Amino acid sequence: MDVQRKKGLLDVCVLAVLRRQPSYGYQIVRDVSTCIAVSESTLYPILRRLEAGGLVTTYTQEHNGRVRKYYRITDAGTARIAGFLDEWEEVKRIYVFIKGEETHG
């Protein structure tokens, strides 16, 4: 898969995980990996980019005596998912056209 396309898909997959509930890095990797391969070394730059873009916010919480950083989706992040889904409809039409399955009439 094209690197730029995969990067965009990973962003939206991370946002989709956070739309369900706030989460932390390791759990996000586990959740996203059920659909597309991602490592922690790939995830953290994505999370920093999403945070810088205002799509997620962070907070810390103690867990088993350790402080854990959690990520939460913002309204802008939810809007990004909606925008992706709108764009996807156009991508599906293009896919059908390229594949040659377009029906006439």
SVG drawing of the C-alpha trace seen along z (x, -y; Angstrom):
<svg xmlns="http://www.w3.org/2000/svg" viewBox="-30 -22 40 31">
<polyline fill="none" stroke="black" stroke-width="0.4" points="0.0,0.0 1.2,-3.5 2.9,-5.0 0.9,-8.3 -2.4,-6.4 -1.5,-4.1 -0.5,-7.0 -3.9,-8.6 -5.7,-5.4 -3.7,-4.8 -4.7,-8.3 -8.4,-7.6 -8.0,-4.1 -6.5,-5.6 -9.2,-8.2 -11.8,-5.4 -10.3,-3.5 -10.5,-6.7 -14.0,-7.4 -15.0,-4.3 -13.2,-5.4 -10.1,-7.2 -7.0,-4.8 -3.3,-4.6 -0.5,-3.8 -0.1,0.0 -3.8,0.6 -4.3,-1.6 -1.6,0.5 -3.5,3.7 -6.8,2.3 -5.6,0.9 -3.5,4.0 -6.7,6.1 -7.3,4.2 -3.9,2.8 -0.4,3.5 1.1,0.7 3.9,0.7 4.5,-1.5 7.3,-3.3 4.8,-4.2 1.9,-5.0 3.6,-7.7 4.4,-10.1 0.8,-9.6 -0.5,-10.5 1.8,-13.6 0.6,-14.7 -3.1,-14.2 -2.6,-16.1 -0.8,-19.0 -3.7,-19.1 -6.2,-19.3 -7.8,-16.0 -6.9,-14.4 -6.1,-15.6 -4.2,-13.9 -4.4,-13.4 -2.6,-11.3 -4.0,-8.8 -2.4,-6.5 -2.7,-2.8 -1.1,-0.1 1.2,-2.7 2.4,-4.2 1.3,-7.3 -0.2,-6.4 -0.8,-8.9 -4.3,-8.6 -5.6,-10.0 -9.1,-11.3 -10.7,-12.2 -11.9,-15.8 -14.9,-17.1 -12.4,-17.9 -11.2,-14.3 -14.8,-13.1 -15.3,-15.5 -12.2,-14.0 -13.7,-10.6 -16.9,-11.9 -14.9,-13.6 -13.0,-10.4 -16.3,-8.5 -17.6,-11.1 -14.4,-10.9 -14.6,-7.1 -17.8,-7.2 -16.0,-9.0 -13.1,-6.5 -15.5,-3.6 -16.9,-5.2 -13.4,-5.6 -12.6,-2.0 -15.6,-0.7 -14.7,-2.9 -11.1,-1.7 -12.1,1.9 -14.5,1.6 -17.7,2.6 -19.5,-0.7 -23.0,0.0 -24.5,-2.1 -28.0,-3.0"/>
</svg>
